[in-house]
Amino acid sequence: MRIKFKILCAAAVAAAPFFLFAKDPFAGFYEGKILGAKSYPLEHSPEVYGRVVKDGDTYKFDLLSAVFARSESHCSASGLAAKDGKIELKNTAGANLKGEITPEGIKASGELNGNKVELSLRRMDVKSPTLGLEAPAGAVVLFDGKDMSQWVQAYDGSPCAWDLKDGAMVSKPLSVDGKRRDGTIRSKGKFGAFRMHLEFKIPPSGSGNSGVYVGPYEIQVFNSFGREGSWYDCGSIYRQHPPKVNASLEPEAWQTYDIEYRPAQFDGGRLISHPTFTVYHNGVRIHNADPAYYDTRLHPAQGAKYAHKLANWPIELQDHGDPVSYRNIWIQNL
């Protein structure tokens, strides 16, 4: 699937006061060109992308050849502070660039490999090509923006107690007799081989820790924007397979998972193939029939003794203490 890019209207962004932004005014991707570079690959491919990541009270900046591709970083800076509606870009490692970052774009100039360069980038609004994907005929709709009746609390089987806000279910801990309990929810239905679509949103603060479980197997949900993309980052088959690339968007941007699951296969009780996952994160394929070797809640040494079960599984959405939002969830049996 291809990624669709939409450039924000700079005039509209500039006219909006910062308190109206649903997400951080600077964090996200920017696109444009760097002119004047005389070294590979920028001499012949001046198209570049800026990535601005909120890091506590400051920001990190990277200049990349591509997004969602593990591309090289041509220069970077950290510890950048926002003041008076802009970020001063300075102290860049890999190039001597100076300029500013605004919600509309990035302008900078300086030297790269001994050559004078000019950088001009516009803010991007990256949206998944499957955002808002409608359930096909015959699919099981697990959440339509209003009805949470397809879910129960995994802790005790009681009705789903998550918050319903703006057409999304928002995770939260369960309170039982005044005590805080795990608020993970579980689907009433159980499923074998399936194709699943869901949309999620990471909150602006915290780690955004959650997960999509198919029985004992987890696809991680996490605030991984700007991170390496390890085996515990967003999109990983938790602590077994890292995503092929980190396709995460910034917090408060709606993201998508499109998941195809195939259960373990047996021949007379003998395991012949592990369960597999093919996963698209924001339209980018990050797993291609990758096996889940064991229950992802186990450590590798424990997993070596794990025996898969011949069973259909419910779907679980994990509560891990952060208010992660979910919407547009459906499953098509295969």
C-alpha positions in Angstrom: 0.0 0.0 0.0 1.2 3.5 -0.7 1.4 6.3 1.8 -0.7 9.3 1.0 0.7 12.7 2.0 -1.3 15.8 2.5 0.3 19.2 2.9 -1.3 21.4 5.5 -2.4 24.8 4.4 0.2 27.1 5.9 -2.1 30.1 6.1 -4.7 28.1 8.0 -2.1 26.8 10.4 -0.7 30.2 11.0 -4.1 31.7 11.7 -4.9 29.1 14.5 -3.8 29.9 18.0 -1.7 27.2 19.6 -4.3 26.2 22.2 -6.5 25.0 19.4 -4.1 22.3 18.2 -5.2 18.8 18.9 -1.5 17.8 18.9 1.9 19.4 19.4 2.3 22.3 17.0 5.8 21.3 15.9 6.0 17.5 16.2 5.6 15.6 12.9 7.1 15.4 9.4 8.1 18.2 7.0 9.1 17.9 3.3 11.0 19.9 0.8 14.5 20.3 -0.7 18.0 21.1 0.4 19.8 23.1 -2.3 23.6 23.5 -2.8 24.6 20.1 -1.6 27.5 18.6 -3.7 27.8 15.2 -2.1 25.9 11.9 -2.5 23.0 11.4 -2.4 21.8 15.0 -2.0 23.5 16.3 -5.0 21.2 14.4 -7.3 18.3 13.8 -4.9 17.8 17.1 -3.0 14.3 16.0 -1.8 14.4 15.6 1.9 12.2 15.2 5.0 12.5 16.8 8.4 11.3 15.0 11.5 10.6 16.9 14.7 10.0 14.8 17.8 8.8 16.1 21.2 11.3 14.9 23.8 10.1 16.0 27.3 10.2 19.8 27.3 12.5 20.0 24.3 12.6 18.8 20.7 14.7 16.6 18.5 15.3 17.2 14.7 16.5 14.9 12.0 16.9 15.5 8.3 16.1 12.3 6.3 16.1 11.1 2.7 12.8 9.3 3.2 10.2 8.5 5.9 9.2 5.0 7.0 12.4 3.6 5.4 15.2 3.5 7.9 17.0 6.1 5.8 20.1 7.9 6.7 20.0 11.1 8.8 22.0 13.9 7.1 22.0 16.0 10.2 20.3 16.1 13.6 19.9 18.2 16.7 18.5 17.7 20.2 17.6 19.8 23.2 15.8 22.4 21.0 13.5 24.7 22.8 10.3 26.3 21.6 9.8 30.0 22.3 7.4 32.6 21.0 5.8 30.2 18.5 9.0 28.9 16.9 12.1 26.7 17.6 15.6 27.9 16.9 17.4 25.3 14.9 21.1 25.2 15.8 23.9 23.0 16.9 23.1 20.4 14.2 25.4 17.4 14.2 26.5 16.3 10.7 26.0 19.8 9.2 26.3 23.4 10.4 22.7 24.5 9.9 21.0 27.5 11.5 17.4 28.5 11.1 14.0 28.1 12.6 11.1 25.6 12.9 7.5 26.8 12.9 4.2 25.0 12.7 4.2 25.8 9.0 7.7 24.8 8.0 11.5 24.8 8.4 13.9 27.3 7.0 17.6 27.0 7.5 21.0 27.7 5.9 24.6 26.8 6.5 27.2 24.3 5.4 27.1 20.6 4.6 30.4 18.8 3.7 32.0 22.2 3.0 29.3 23.5 0.7 26.8 26.2 1.4 23.2 24.9 1.5 19.7 26.2 1.8 16.9 24.1 3.4 13.3 24.8 2.9 10.6 22.4 4.1 6.8 22.5 4.5 4.7 20.9 7.2 3.1 17.6 6.2 0.0 15.9 7.5 0.6 12.2 6.9 -2.5 10.1 6.9 -2.8 6.3 6.5 -4.3 5.3 3.2 -6.7 3.0 5.2 -7.9 5.6 7.6 -11.6 5.4 7.8 -11.7 2.1 5.8 -15.3 0.7 5.9 -16.1 -2.8 7.0 -16.8 -5.1 4.0 -20.0 -7.1 3.7 -20.1 -9.9 6.2 -17.5 -8.5 8.5 -17.9 -8.4 12.3 -18.0 -4.8 13.5 -16.4 -4.8 16.9 -16.7 -1.0 17.4 -18.6 1.5 15.2 -17.9 4.7 17.2 -20.9 4.3 19.5 -21.6 0.7 20.6 -19.1 -1.0 23.0 -21.4 -4.0 23.6 -19.0 -6.3 21.7 -16.4 -5.9 24.5 -16.1 -6.9 28.2 -13.5 -6.3 30.8 -10.9 -9.0 30.7 -10.4 -8.9 34.4 -13.9 -10.0 35.4 -16.1 -10.2 32.3 -18.1 -7.1 33.3 -19.4 -4.7 30.6 -16.7 -2.5 28.9 -16.1 0.5 31.2 -13.8 2.4 28.9 -14.6 6.0 28.2 -16.5 6.8 25.0 -15.2 10.1 23.5 -15.6 11.6 20.0 -16.4 8.3 18.5 -13.5 6.4 20.1 -13.0 4.1 23.0 -10.4 5.4 25.4 -8.5 2.9 27.6 -8.5 3.3 31.4 -7.9 1.2 34.4 -10.8 -0.7 36.0 -11.9 0.2 39.5 -13.2 -2.7 41.7 -14.2 -2.0 45.3 -12.1 1.2 45.2 -9.0 -0.7 44.0 -7.3 -0.1 40.7 -7.3 -3.2 38.4 -6.2 -4.0 34.9 -8.6 -2.3 32.5 -7.8 -4.5 29.4 -10.9 -5.3 27.4 -11.7 -8.5 25.5 -14.0 -9.2 22.6 -17.0 -11.4 23.2 -16.4 -13.2 19.9 -13.5 -15.6 19.2 -11.8 -15.8 15.8 -9.6 -18.1 13.8 -8.0 -16.9 10.5 -9.0 -13.3 9.9 -8.3 -9.9 8.5 -8.7 -7.0 11.0 -8.8 -3.2 10.7 -8.5 -0.8 13.6 -7.5 2.8 14.3 -5.7 4.1 17.3 -4.4 7.3 18.7 -1.5 7.8 21.1 -2.0 10.5 23.8 0.2 13.6 23.9 2.0 12.6 27.1 3.2 9.4 28.5 4.4 6.3 26.6 1.1 5.5 24.9 1.6 1.9 26.0 -1.1 -0.5 24.9 -1.4 -3.5 22.7 -3.6 -5.5 20.3 -3.8 -9.2 21.5 -4.9 -12.1 19.5 -5.2 -14.6 22.4 -1.7 -14.8 23.8 0.0 -12.9 20.9 0.5 -9.1 21.0 1.0 -6.5 18.4 2.5 -3.6 20.4 1.0 -0.2 20.6 3.4 2.5 21.8 4.6 6.0 21.3 7.5 5.1 19.0 7.6 8.3 16.8 11.2 9.0 16.0 12.5 5.8 17.7 14.6 3.0 16.2 11.8 0.5 15.9 12.9 -2.3 18.2 11.2 -5.5 19.2 9.2 -3.6 21.9 8.3 -0.6 19.7 5.0 0.1 18.0 4.1 -2.5 15.5 6.4 -5.2 16.9 5.2 -8.7 17.5 6.1 -8.0 21.1 9.7 -9.0 21.9 9.9 -11.5 19.0 9.9 -9.5 15.8 10.6 -5.7 15.4 8.7 -4.0 12.7 10.5 -4.0 9.3 10.4 -0.2 9.5 9.1 2.2 12.1 5.9 3.6 10.5 4.7 5.5 13.6 3.2 8.9 13.4 3.4 11.6 16.1 1.1 11.4 19.2 -2.5 12.6 18.7 -2.4 11.6 15.0 -4.8 8.8 14.1 -3.0 5.6 13.0 -4.1 2.3 11.5 -3.3 -1.4 11.8 -4.5 -3.8 9.1 -3.7 -7.2 10.4 -4.0 -10.7 8.8 -3.7 -13.5 11.2 -3.3 -17.2 10.5 -3.5 -19.7 13.4 -1.0 -22.4 14.1 -1.3 -25.5 11.9 -1.2 -29.1 13.2 -0.9 -32.5 11.7 -2.3 -35.1 14.0 -1.5 -33.0 17.0 2.0 -32.2 15.8 2.8 -28.5 15.2 3.7 -27.9 11.5 3.6 -24.1 11.5 3.4 -21.3 14.0 0.7 -18.7 13.9 1.6 -15.9 11.6 0.9 -12.2 11.3 1.0 -9.9 8.3 0.7 -6.3 9.5 0.3 -3.0 7.8 1.0 0.0 10.0 -0.3 3.2 8.4 -0.3 1.5 5.1 3.3 0.3 5.4 3.9 -3.5 5.5 5.9 -4.1 8.7 5.4 -7.9 9.0 4.9 -10.4 6.2 3.6 -13.8 7.5 6.0 -13.5 10.5 5.5 -16.3 13.0 4.6 -15.8 16.7 6.8 -18.5 18.3 5.2 -18.4 21.7 3.0 -16.3 24.0 4.4 -12.8 23.8 4.1 -12.3 27.5 6.8 -14.9 28.0 10.6 -14.5 28.0 12.5 -16.4 25.3 13.7 -19.1 27.7 10.1 -19.7 28.8 8.9 -19.5 25.3 11.1 -22.4 24.3 8.7 -24.7 26.2 5.5 -23.1 24.9 2.9 -25.3 23.2 0.5 -23.5 20.8 -3.2 -24.4 21.1 -5.6 -25.3 18.4 -8.2 -22.7 19.2 -10.0 -19.6 18.1 -9.1 -16.5 20.2 -10.8 -13.3 21.4 -9.2 -10.0 20.6 -7.9 -7.9 23.6 -7.1 -4.2 23.7 -4.6 -3.7 26.5 -4.8 -1.1 29.3 -1.3 -0.2 30.4 -2.1 3.0 32.2 -2.1 5.4 29.3 -5.4 6.7 27.7 -5.0 5.3 24.2 -8.0 5.8 21.9 -9.4 3.1 19.5 -12.0 3.4 16.8 -13.3 1.7 13.6 -12.6 -1.9 14.6 -13.8 -4.7 12.4 -12.9 -8.3 11.6 -13.4 -10.3 8.4 -13.1 -14.1 8.8 -10.9 -15.8 6.2 
